[in-house]
Amino acid sequence: MSGLDIKNKVAESGLVNFDLSQIIPRGNREGVDLKDFLFEGLILKEKDFREKVAALDVTKYENAFVYIFNSAEAIVPLWAYFLLTAKLTDVAKKIIFGSREDLEVLLMHNAVHTHDFSELTGKRVLVKGCSDENIPENAYIELVEQLKPLVKSLMFGEACSNVPIFKN
């Protein structure tokens, strides 16, 4: 080189990059449609329902995050959810009623609220703006709630182009 030192201003700035995708709970997501347990996909007959739940092969739900939904929009008594959940509880990591999106929101909620952010205390933090993962918007909102009391400043985006959020 010609004696000119190239300085990496981003590295020297003391910014700590935080990528929310790093705390996404890993594991399979599996849906269970109640319609598959109903007589002709429309009516819950207790005996048939119990037999189908008892015969359910739970191997695909092992260590999975499971969401139970009802695409038939049939009226299903609450005990049916209890019965199906009891069948899956010993094998699944988490079970919810709702959509895949509902599951992702809940998983990220739990991840943000249980993550140890203490290493970011007093730091200038840049939350990565682009991710290959699909992260629910609510996770970013909850992240700000968790970081605001801890960090010196918070920015969003990329080091070369970020949006300041706040400074303490």
C-alpha positions as CSV (number, residue, x, y, z in Angstrom):
1,M,0.0,0.0,0.0
2,S,1.1,3.6,-0.3
3,G,1.3,4.2,3.5
4,L,-2.4,5.2,3.8
5,D,-4.2,3.5,6.7
6,I,-7.7,2.5,5.9
7,K,-9.9,2.8,8.9
8,N,-13.0,0.8,9.5
9,K,-15.1,3.4,11.1
10,V,-17.9,0.9,11.8
11,A,-15.6,-1.4,13.7
12,E,-14.2,1.6,15.7
13,S,-17.6,3.0,16.5
14,G,-18.3,0.5,19.3
15,L,-21.6,-0.6,17.7
16,V,-22.8,-4.0,18.7
17,N,-24.8,-5.7,16.0
18,F,-27.8,-7.7,17.2
19,D,-29.6,-10.1,14.8
20,L,-33.0,-11.0,16.1
21,S,-33.0,-14.2,13.9
22,Q,-30.3,-15.6,16.2
23,I,-32.9,-16.2,18.9
24,I,-35.6,-17.7,16.8
25,P,-36.5,-21.1,18.4
26,R,-35.3,-23.9,16.1
27,G,-37.4,-26.9,15.4
28,N,-40.1,-28.2,13.1
29,R,-43.4,-26.5,12.9
30,E,-46.3,-28.9,12.4
31,G,-50.0,-28.1,12.0
32,V,-52.9,-30.4,13.1
33,D,-56.2,-29.7,11.4
34,L,-59.2,-30.7,13.5
35,K,-61.1,-31.3,10.3
36,D,-59.2,-34.6,9.9
37,F,-60.7,-35.8,13.2
38,L,-64.3,-35.0,12.4
39,F,-66.9,-37.2,10.8
40,E,-67.0,-36.3,7.1
41,G,-64.9,-33.3,8.1
42,L,-67.9,-31.5,9.6
43,I,-69.2,-33.2,12.7
44,L,-67.6,-34.2,15.9
45,K,-68.7,-37.7,17.0
46,E,-67.1,-38.4,20.4
47,K,-66.4,-42.1,19.8
48,D,-64.9,-41.5,16.4
49,F,-63.0,-38.5,17.5
50,R,-61.5,-40.4,20.5
51,E,-60.5,-43.3,18.2
52,K,-58.8,-41.0,15.7
53,V,-56.9,-39.2,18.4
54,A,-55.8,-42.5,20.0
55,A,-54.6,-43.8,16.6
56,L,-52.7,-40.6,15.8
57,D,-49.0,-41.3,14.9
58,V,-47.2,-38.7,17.0
59,T,-43.7,-39.3,15.6
60,K,-43.8,-36.3,13.3
61,Y,-44.7,-34.1,16.2
62,E,-41.7,-35.2,18.4
63,N,-39.8,-32.1,19.5
64,A,-41.9,-30.0,17.1
65,F,-43.8,-26.7,17.7
66,V,-47.4,-27.6,17.0
67,Y,-50.4,-25.4,16.0
68,I,-53.9,-26.8,16.1
69,F,-56.4,-25.2,13.8
70,N,-59.8,-26.0,12.3
71,S,-60.1,-25.4,8.6
72,A,-63.7,-26.8,8.5
73,E,-65.0,-24.0,10.8
74,A,-67.0,-26.7,12.5
75,I,-68.2,-26.1,16.0
76,V,-65.9,-28.1,18.3
77,P,-66.3,-28.5,22.0
78,L,-63.4,-27.4,24.2
79,W,-62.8,-30.9,25.5
80,A,-61.8,-32.0,22.0
81,Y,-58.8,-29.6,22.2
82,F,-58.0,-31.0,25.6
83,L,-58.0,-34.5,24.3
84,L,-55.8,-33.8,21.3
85,T,-53.4,-31.6,23.4
86,A,-53.1,-34.4,25.9
87,K,-52.0,-36.8,23.1
88,L,-49.3,-34.4,21.9
89,T,-48.1,-32.9,25.2
90,D,-45.5,-35.6,25.9
91,V,-43.8,-35.3,22.5
92,A,-44.2,-31.7,21.3
93,K,-42.1,-28.8,22.5
94,K,-45.1,-26.4,22.4
95,I,-48.7,-26.6,21.4
96,I,-51.1,-23.7,20.6
97,F,-54.5,-23.2,19.0
98,G,-54.2,-20.9,16.0
99,S,-52.4,-20.4,12.8
100,R,-48.7,-20.9,11.9
101,E,-48.4,-17.1,12.2
102,D,-49.9,-17.2,15.7
103,L,-47.3,-19.8,16.6
104,E,-44.4,-17.8,15.3
105,V,-45.6,-14.7,17.2
106,L,-45.8,-16.7,20.5
107,L,-42.5,-18.4,20.0
108,M,-40.7,-15.0,19.3
109,H,-42.5,-13.5,22.3
110,N,-41.2,-16.2,24.5
111,A,-37.7,-16.0,23.0
112,V,-37.4,-12.2,23.4
113,H,-38.7,-12.3,27.0
114,T,-36.4,-15.1,28.1
115,H,-33.2,-14.1,26.3
116,D,-30.4,-12.7,28.4
117,F,-29.7,-9.2,27.0
118,S,-27.3,-8.3,29.8
119,E,-24.3,-8.3,27.5
120,L,-25.8,-5.3,25.7
121,T,-26.1,-3.2,28.9
122,G,-24.6,0.3,28.3
123,K,-23.8,-0.5,24.6
124,R,-24.6,1.2,21.4
125,V,-26.8,-1.5,19.7
126,L,-27.7,-1.8,16.0
127,V,-30.6,-4.2,15.4
128,K,-30.1,-5.9,12.0
129,G,-32.7,-4.7,9.6
130,C,-32.6,-7.5,7.0
131,S,-32.9,-11.2,7.7
132,D,-33.4,-14.3,5.7
133,E,-35.8,-15.5,8.4
134,N,-39.4,-14.4,8.6
135,I,-39.6,-12.6,11.9
136,P,-43.0,-11.3,13.2
137,E,-43.1,-7.5,13.5
138,N,-44.2,-7.9,17.1
139,A,-40.8,-9.4,18.0
140,Y,-39.2,-6.1,17.1
141,I,-41.6,-4.1,19.2
142,E,-41.0,-6.4,22.2
143,L,-37.2,-6.2,21.5
144,V,-37.3,-2.4,21.9
145,E,-39.2,-2.9,25.2
146,Q,-36.5,-5.2,26.5
147,L,-33.5,-3.1,25.3
148,K,-34.6,0.4,26.1
149,P,-33.8,0.2,29.8
150,L,-30.4,-1.5,29.1
151,V,-28.7,0.0,26.1
152,K,-26.9,3.4,25.6
153,S,-28.5,3.8,22.2
154,L,-30.5,1.8,19.8
155,M,-30.4,1.9,16.0
156,F,-32.2,-0.1,13.3
157,G,-30.9,-1.2,9.9
158,E,-27.4,-1.7,8.7
159,A,-24.1,-0.1,9.8
160,C,-23.8,1.9,6.6
161,S,-27.5,3.0,6.7
162,N,-29.3,3.0,10.0
163,V,-32.2,4.7,11.7
164,P,-31.5,6.0,15.2
165,I,-34.3,4.9,17.5
166,F,-33.2,6.5,20.9
167,K,-30.3,7.5,23.0
168,N,-30.2,7.2,26.8
